[in-house]
Every structure is written in C-alpha cells, then in structure tokens.
Amino acid sequence: PSSVDNGSRRTSCALLRPETTVMEPATLNDISVTLPHDWKYSNPASWSKEAAAILSEHGAVALVSKTDNNDNDDGLIKNEICDNANQSAYSRVKEMHHRIASSRGLDPKGVEEPYRFAEIICRDDGGRRYDVPVPWLGGENEKQHINNGYIILPTAGVGSGRIGAPLLPKEEEAIAELHSSMGRIVTSVMNALWSNNDDDDDSINNESSSYVAAAGFLMNEPGSNSQNWHRDGPKEGFIDCFVPLIDLNESVGPTAIQPGTHRTTCSVVGDNNDDEGGNVLVPLLNKGDVLLFDYRTIHRGLGNVSESTTQTL
C-alpha cells in the first residue's frame, strides 16, 4: 500500500496484483494506437493485439486515425456518420426536454434539481450534462457477421431496449450506422483482449463472446461542471467505449483518465477537482476516433468551458 499527497488531493492505493511493480507514468503516446487507412479491409490482428495489450496494461487505449497524407479529415468513423448521430442526440434531448416541461412541469434543464428518467438523466447540478440511453443497434442478432472477419457486437444485454419513449426513424437510422461502425472496431480488440492464445490470429476473427450492456449519448454542454474522479464500477470484464462526435480540445470537456488505476484499489480523498500531480491523461481525439477504457479505471468528464454556446460534446 502507498499514499501520495498531491496537495489538496490525496490518493491511497493498494495494488490488486502483488507481483506488479510500480509503473512509470504513462504518456498519451503510450496509450495510443494509430490504425492504417485501410483498417476496414486489413487483418484486424495487425492492430487489435497492440490495442488489447495497452488496454490490459494501462486500463485505457486510444484508437486514432492516421492523418498524414490523408485525402480527408475523417476519423476512424466517417464524419458524416458522426454528424448524423450528433444531430440525433440533439433531437432526442430536445424532445425529452419538451416532454419534461409539458408533461411533468419540471425544469427541463435540471438546474433546479437533477432528474432521472428512462430516456434522459441529468448528471450536473447546473443542468449541463446528460446521459441519454439508447438501444444498441449494431446488429440484428447475436451472430451477424460483416466483411473481413469483423463481427458486430450482439444486441443482448441490460441496455438494449430499456429507454422509454421509442426513437424517431431518422434517429434510429443514424444511431444504427454509428453502432455498426463502432462494432467493427471494438469487437476485434475485445476478442484480442480475452483470447486465450496470444498467437492465434483466428481467435480475433471468430465469433465474439462479448455483448453490449448499455449504450447511449453523453451530452456535455457549455457551462457544465467537471465531474469528480470515479470508477464506473469495481468488476473486471467491462469496457467503456467512447466515440467523440466533435473534434476534442481542452475547452469542450473531454474525458480525463488515470492510467493503471484499474489494477489498484485507489480512492481519491479531499478536493478531487484538482488535476495537478499524479498521472492524469486527457486524450484529445478527433471526431470519430475511439477511446476504450476499463470499467475500473479512475476517470472523470471535465467541464465544458467553451465560449461557444453551441459546442456540445
């Protein structure tokens, strides 16, 4: 066990794996994997094994697009797909705010009091951060395959369908396209992560044993507060997948992570709004790139301090 005092923040840690020695602080380069331009048509073993190894060691990995000599500025998932999904998120939030105000008589922004409904959850005391659950629409059944061995993740799971009011047809179409694109990338990494044979490329192309537990949009509007440091849960075997639908910069409220904390029992004590000290990384991804991190990795969404009134992450 060790205790590190970082001024106003104190982190106490006990390693879950006694044989693990103290790791050097990770850098953004340490947790990033650049996928080839033709990743959709290449053997996923060429990059998924590297991504899985980083995810296992550091508790997080950023999958990014190759930008040099590229004819467009698309991330791993095309801009058009991200833009359509972003519009669907705005549409969903707008409709839910209208229903909350008209049917419930509540402040739809959640400024007076944060709220929790099946369709939308206000996460911020100032009413600027929302979770918007949606069903996973990446595949019609648990055995759907697509080209070159990529497998769309199955629909079975806790988060599939428990979203209250149904989506509009255009929302459903846009979200299905986004989820299908995510499934092409994520499944190969999951198969590599949990493969019993590190040298078996076929295991990466085989039918996935993973399933989607929940899906949704995380809306972070200008003026939001930073979250406290937290884990999403204590259990091994869950992986969070974030895809930014706009280009990230420091002001729009990206996600900050503490690499390696998935292998500790760290607890943050005191003022945990301070990022000074410790090993804190803030991956600034392009629209359509992918951040995967272990459910147990300590992280938080930063406040959106953008001067723009419309730049919602």
C-alpha positions as CSV (number, residue, x, y, z in Angstrom):
1,P,0.0,0.0,0.0
2,S,1.1,3.5,-0.7
3,S,-0.2,7.1,-0.2
4,V,0.7,10.0,-2.4
5,D,-0.2,13.5,-1.2
6,N,-0.8,15.8,-4.2
7,G,-1.6,19.0,-2.2
8,S,-5.4,19.2,-2.0
9,R,-5.9,15.7,-3.4
10,R,-4.7,12.5,-1.6
11,T,-4.7,9.2,-3.4
12,S,-4.3,6.0,-1.4
13,C,-3.6,2.8,-3.4
14,A,-3.2,-0.9,-2.8
15,L,-2.1,-3.0,-5.8
16,L,-4.5,-5.8,-6.7
17,R,-1.7,-7.8,-8.2
18,P,1.2,-8.0,-5.6
19,E,3.7,-9.1,-8.2
20,T,3.2,-5.9,-10.2
21,T,5.9,-3.3,-9.7
22,V,5.4,0.4,-9.7
23,M,4.9,1.5,-13.3
24,E,6.4,4.6,-15.0
25,P,3.9,7.3,-15.6
26,A,2.1,6.7,-18.9
27,T,2.1,9.3,-21.7
28,L,-0.5,9.8,-24.5
29,N,1.8,8.0,-26.9
30,D,1.9,5.0,-24.5
31,I,-1.9,4.5,-24.8
32,S,-2.4,5.4,-28.4
33,V,-2.7,3.0,-31.5
34,T,-2.8,4.5,-35.0
35,L,-4.9,2.4,-37.3
36,P,-4.0,2.1,-41.0
37,H,-6.0,4.0,-43.6
38,D,-7.4,0.7,-44.9
39,W,-8.3,-0.7,-41.4
40,K,-11.7,-1.8,-42.6
41,Y,-10.1,-4.1,-45.1
42,S,-6.9,-5.2,-43.3
43,N,-6.4,-8.1,-41.0
44,P,-7.5,-6.7,-37.6
45,A,-4.8,-8.7,-35.8
46,S,-2.3,-6.1,-37.1
47,W,-3.6,-3.5,-34.7
48,S,-6.1,-5.1,-32.3
49,K,-3.4,-7.1,-30.4
50,E,-1.4,-4.0,-29.8
51,A,-4.6,-2.2,-28.6
52,A,-5.5,-5.1,-26.3
53,A,-2.1,-5.2,-24.7
54,I,-2.2,-1.4,-24.0
55,L,-5.7,-1.7,-22.6
56,S,-4.7,-4.6,-20.4
57,E,-1.6,-2.8,-19.1
58,H,-2.8,0.8,-18.7
59,G,-6.5,0.4,-18.4
60,A,-7.1,2.6,-21.4
61,V,-6.3,2.8,-25.1
62,A,-7.0,5.5,-27.7
63,L,-7.6,4.2,-31.3
64,V,-6.8,7.0,-33.7
65,S,-6.9,7.6,-37.4
66,K,-3.8,8.2,-39.5
67,T,-3.9,11.9,-40.5
68,D,-0.8,12.3,-42.7
69,N,-1.2,12.1,-46.4
70,N,-4.9,11.6,-46.0
71,D,-7.3,12.9,-48.5
72,N,-10.0,13.7,-45.9
73,D,-10.3,14.6,-42.3
74,D,-12.4,11.6,-41.3
75,G,-11.6,9.8,-38.0
76,L,-11.9,6.1,-37.8
77,I,-15.7,6.6,-38.1
78,K,-16.7,8.8,-41.0
79,N,-17.6,12.4,-40.3
80,E,-21.0,12.0,-42.0
81,I,-21.9,9.2,-39.6
82,C,-20.8,11.1,-36.6
83,D,-22.6,14.3,-37.7
84,N,-25.9,12.3,-38.3
85,A,-25.6,10.7,-34.8
86,N,-24.8,14.1,-33.3
87,Q,-28.0,15.5,-34.8
88,S,-29.9,12.5,-33.4
89,A,-28.6,13.2,-30.0
90,Y,-29.7,16.8,-30.1
91,S,-33.1,15.8,-31.5
92,R,-33.6,13.3,-28.7
93,V,-32.6,15.7,-25.9
94,K,-34.8,18.5,-27.3
95,E,-37.8,16.2,-27.4
96,M,-37.2,14.9,-23.9
97,H,-36.8,18.4,-22.5
98,H,-40.1,19.3,-24.2
99,R,-41.8,16.3,-22.6
100,I,-40.4,17.0,-19.1
101,A,-41.6,20.6,-19.2
102,S,-45.0,19.9,-20.7
103,S,-45.9,16.7,-19.0
104,R,-44.1,16.8,-15.7
105,G,-44.0,20.5,-15.1
106,L,-40.3,20.3,-14.2
107,D,-37.3,22.5,-15.3
108,P,-36.2,20.6,-18.4
109,K,-32.6,21.7,-18.0
110,G,-32.4,20.2,-14.5
111,V,-31.0,23.4,-13.0
112,E,-33.4,23.4,-10.1
113,E,-32.9,19.8,-9.4
114,P,-31.2,17.0,-11.3
115,Y,-33.6,14.3,-12.6
116,R,-33.6,10.7,-13.7
117,F,-35.9,9.3,-16.4
118,A,-35.6,6.2,-18.6
119,E,-34.9,8.5,-21.6
120,I,-32.6,11.1,-20.1
121,I,-30.6,11.6,-16.9
122,C,-29.4,15.0,-15.7
123,R,-25.9,14.5,-14.2
124,D,-25.0,18.1,-13.4
125,D,-26.2,20.4,-10.7
126,G,-26.1,23.2,-13.3
127,G,-28.2,21.2,-15.8
128,R,-25.5,21.0,-18.4
129,R,-24.6,17.3,-18.5
130,Y,-26.9,14.5,-19.6
131,D,-26.9,10.8,-20.2
132,V,-29.2,9.8,-23.0
133,P,-29.7,6.0,-23.1
134,V,-30.4,4.4,-26.5
135,P,-30.7,0.7,-27.5
136,W,-27.7,-0.9,-29.1
137,L,-28.5,-1.1,-32.8
138,G,-25.3,-2.5,-34.1
139,G,-26.7,-5.9,-35.2
140,E,-30.0,-7.6,-35.8
141,N,-28.9,-10.8,-34.0
142,E,-26.1,-12.3,-32.0
143,K,-24.4,-13.9,-34.9
144,Q,-24.3,-11.2,-37.6
145,H,-21.1,-11.0,-39.5
146,I,-19.7,-8.4,-41.8
147,N,-16.7,-8.3,-44.2
148,N,-13.2,-9.5,-43.4
149,G,-13.9,-11.2,-40.1
150,Y,-15.3,-8.1,-38.3
151,I,-18.2,-9.0,-36.1
152,I,-20.9,-6.7,-35.0
153,L,-21.4,-7.0,-31.3
154,P,-24.6,-8.7,-30.2
155,T,-27.7,-6.8,-29.1
156,A,-28.3,-8.9,-25.9
157,G,-27.7,-7.1,-22.7
158,V,-29.0,-4.9,-20.0
159,G,-29.1,-1.7,-22.0
160,S,-30.9,-2.9,-25.1
161,G,-34.5,-1.6,-25.2
162,R,-35.0,-0.1,-21.8
163,I,-35.1,3.5,-23.0
164,G,-38.8,4.5,-22.5
165,A,-40.1,6.5,-25.5
166,P,-39.0,5.0,-28.9
167,L,-36.6,6.7,-31.1
168,L,-37.7,8.6,-34.2
169,P,-37.0,6.7,-37.5
170,K,-34.2,9.1,-38.5
171,E,-32.6,8.9,-35.1
172,E,-32.7,5.1,-35.2
173,E,-31.1,5.0,-38.6
174,A,-28.3,7.3,-37.7
175,I,-27.6,5.5,-34.4
176,A,-27.6,2.1,-36.1
177,E,-25.0,3.4,-38.6
178,L,-22.8,4.7,-35.7
179,H,-23.1,1.5,-33.7
180,S,-22.3,-0.7,-36.7
181,S,-19.1,1.3,-37.3
182,M,-18.2,1.1,-33.6
183,G,-18.7,-2.7,-33.7
184,R,-16.3,-3.2,-36.5
185,I,-13.5,-1.6,-34.4
186,V,-14.3,-2.7,-30.9
187,T,-15.1,-6.4,-31.4
188,S,-11.6,-7.2,-32.7
189,V,-10.0,-5.5,-29.7
190,M,-12.3,-7.3,-27.3
191,N,-11.5,-10.7,-28.9
192,A,-7.8,-10.0,-28.7
193,L,-8.1,-8.8,-25.1
194,W,-9.9,-12.0,-23.9
195,S,-8.2,-14.5,-26.3
196,N,-6.6,-17.4,-24.5
197,N,-3.9,-17.7,-27.3
198,D,-1.9,-14.6,-28.0
199,D,-0.5,-16.1,-31.2
200,D,-3.9,-17.1,-32.6
201,D,-5.0,-14.6,-35.2
202,D,-8.1,-16.6,-36.0
203,S,-9.4,-16.0,-32.5
204,I,-9.7,-12.3,-33.3
205,N,-11.8,-13.1,-36.3
206,N,-14.0,-15.6,-34.6
207,E,-17.5,-15.1,-33.2
208,S,-17.4,-12.7,-30.3
209,S,-18.2,-13.7,-26.7
210,S,-18.7,-10.0,-25.8
211,Y,-22.1,-8.3,-25.5
212,V,-23.3,-4.8,-25.1
213,A,-24.5,-4.0,-21.6
214,A,-25.6,-0.4,-22.3
215,A,-25.4,2.3,-24.9
216,G,-26.2,6.0,-25.1
217,F,-25.1,9.6,-25.7
218,L,-23.2,11.6,-23.1
219,M,-24.1,15.3,-23.6
220,N,-21.7,17.8,-22.1
221,E,-23.0,21.4,-22.8
222,P,-21.0,24.7,-22.3
223,G,-21.1,25.7,-18.7
224,S,-21.0,22.2,-17.3
225,N,-19.1,21.3,-14.1
226,S,-16.2,18.8,-14.0
227,Q,-17.2,15.5,-12.6
228,N,-15.5,14.1,-9.5
229,W,-12.9,11.3,-10.1
230,H,-14.7,8.0,-10.1
231,R,-14.7,4.4,-11.3
232,D,-17.8,3.2,-13.3
233,G,-17.7,0.0,-11.2
234,P,-15.4,-2.5,-9.4
235,K,-15.9,-5.5,-11.6
236,E,-13.4,-6.9,-14.1
237,G,-14.6,-7.6,-17.6
238,F,-16.5,-4.4,-18.5
239,I,-15.0,-2.0,-21.1
240,D,-16.2,1.6,-21.8
241,C,-16.2,2.8,-25.4
242,F,-16.3,6.5,-26.1
243,V,-16.6,8.0,-29.6
244,P,-16.5,11.8,-29.7
245,L,-18.9,13.2,-32.3
246,I,-17.0,16.5,-32.5
247,D,-13.2,17.2,-32.5
248,L,-11.9,17.4,-29.0
249,N,-9.9,20.2,-27.4
250,E,-9.3,21.2,-23.8
251,S,-12.3,23.5,-23.6
252,V,-15.2,21.3,-24.6
253,G,-14.9,18.9,-21.6
254,P,-13.0,15.8,-22.7
255,T,-12.5,12.8,-20.5
256,A,-9.5,12.7,-18.2
257,I,-8.2,9.3,-17.1
258,Q,-5.6,7.9,-14.6
259,P,-3.8,5.1,-16.4
260,G,-3.1,2.0,-14.4
261,T,-5.7,2.6,-11.7
262,H,-7.7,-0.4,-13.0
263,R,-5.2,-2.6,-11.2
264,T,-5.3,-0.8,-7.9
265,T,-7.8,0.0,-5.1
266,C,-7.1,3.7,-5.3
267,S,-9.6,6.0,-3.6
268,V,-9.5,9.8,-4.0
269,V,-9.9,11.8,-0.9
270,G,-10.4,15.5,-0.5
271,D,-10.7,18.1,-3.3
272,N,-10.7,15.9,-6.4
273,N,-11.3,18.8,-8.8
274,D,-7.5,19.3,-8.9
275,D,-5.7,17.6,-11.8
276,E,-2.3,18.8,-10.7
277,G,0.1,16.0,-9.8
278,G,-0.4,12.3,-10.4
279,N,-0.6,10.6,-13.8
280,V,-3.5,12.2,-15.5
281,L,-4.0,12.0,-19.3
282,V,-6.6,13.8,-21.4
283,P,-6.8,12.2,-24.9
284,L,-7.8,14.9,-27.4
285,L,-9.3,12.7,-30.1
286,N,-10.6,13.7,-33.5
287,K,-14.2,13.2,-34.3
288,G,-14.9,9.5,-35.0
289,D,-11.8,8.1,-33.1
290,V,-12.3,5.7,-30.2
291,L,-11.3,5.7,-26.6
292,L,-11.6,2.4,-24.7
293,F,-11.0,2.1,-21.0
294,D,-11.5,-0.5,-18.3
295,Y,-14.6,0.0,-16.1
296,R,-12.4,0.2,-13.1
297,T,-10.1,2.9,-14.4
298,I,-10.4,6.1,-12.5
299,H,-11.6,8.9,-14.8
300,R,-13.9,11.9,-15.0
301,G,-15.6,14.2,-17.6
302,L,-14.1,17.7,-17.5
303,G,-16.3,20.8,-17.5
304,N,-17.2,22.3,-20.9
305,V,-15.7,25.8,-20.7
306,S,-16.0,26.6,-24.4
307,E,-17.0,30.2,-25.1
308,S,-19.4,28.9,-27.8
309,T,-22.9,28.4,-26.6
310,T,-23.5,25.5,-29.1
311,Q,-20.3,23.4,-28.8
312,T,-21.7,20.4,-27.0
313,L,-19.6,17.3,-26.6
